[in-house]
Amino acid sequence: MGTEANELLQRSKSLLDQFDPATHPMTKFTTGDDDHVGDDYFLDSGDKIRYFLESDAVDKDGRLNRDKQKAVNKIGHGLHELDPAFRRVTLENERLRSIVRDLKFHHDPVALQSMVITKQQQIGGEVPEHNDSTFLYTDPPSALGFWIALEKCTASNGALSFLPGSHKTTPVTKRFVRLGSGKGTGFEALVSPEEEKAAQEQPKGEYIMETCEPGDLVLIHGSVLHKSERNTSPNTRFAYTFHMVESPPYAKYDEKNWLQPTETMPFSRVLPPGEIAVF
């Protein structure tokens, strides 16, 4: 996907140029259990193109301390529907549909939560260990991440690392949910405290880092544990990622999930109209 990756990289940089900090609420993006995004700018972003800032790019007075192009952590979450370049790669891509059919993972997948993660040079934040089904929970779990490197991903600029086999051994123990009007977001337990403790204490093995070239596609099972380190290099690490989940009646998307479909933008079907994968 080298040609598409370069197109998406240039489009991403164009979107950064269009970013207007004067109209932005200075929303930073973090993924830790104790410090997470919960404001309306984030919660209402599923059907919009919005900008989320690196924590280290905003000073104590809420002002950017660097150029806007170098301050953004990610752009999301409706790129796959609203931007023609990202739509072509995500929803109008026959090669991607062929992968979906060959995987036999979903009967009727929908795409959601599309974003460009910029991993800015020197300040690109660490993303701690997590699995994607925690954030896009379905019953049964069905999340699958499509992660496309738009730039070279190395050990020094935040390449992804994975815990092999963890999708088979590590249960989804919590989900990231809306807490209700004005309360933002939080984590809700899916198992007992004893089961959560046992899951945390089980032997984990060794993480494997996967460096990538521009255009490489990485498929991320919704239950596999993965992470990325802080970008300490002078180079950015742009990547485009979106997710697929199964549709009813094969799986139920949880109404508490932070991201919800809207009347103007229901979740986007990936396969052609009328096609249901049989396996």
DATADA-V904355 format. One line per field, one symbol per residue. ss: DSSP state (a for helix, b for strand, c for the rest). burial: b if it has 24 or more other C-alpha atoms within 12 Angstrom, else e. Layout:
ss = ???
burial = ???
This chain:
ss = caaaaaaaaaaaaaaaaaccaaaccccbccbbccbbcccaaaacccccbbbbbcaaabcccccbcccaaacbbbbbbbaaaacaaaaaaacccaaaaaaaaaacccccbbbbbbbbbcccccccccbbbbcaaacccbbccccbbbbbbcccbccccccbbbbccaaaaccccbbbbbccccccbbbbbcccaaaaaaaaacccccbbbbcbccccbbbbbccccbbbccccccccccbbbbbbbbcccccbbcccbccccccccccbbcccccccccc
burial = beebbbbbbebbbebbeebebeeeebbbbbbeeeebbbbebbbbbbbbbbbbbbbbbbeeeeebeeebbbbbbbbbbbbbbbbebbbebbbeeeebbeebeeeebbbbbbbbbbbbbbbbbbbbbbbebbbbbbbbbbbebbbbbbbbbbbbbbebbbbbbbbeebbeebbbbbbbbbeeeeebbbbbeeeeeeeeeeeeeeeeeeeeebbbebbbbbbbbbbbbbbbbbbeeebbbbbbbbbbbbbeeebebbebbbbbbeeebebbbbbeeeebbee
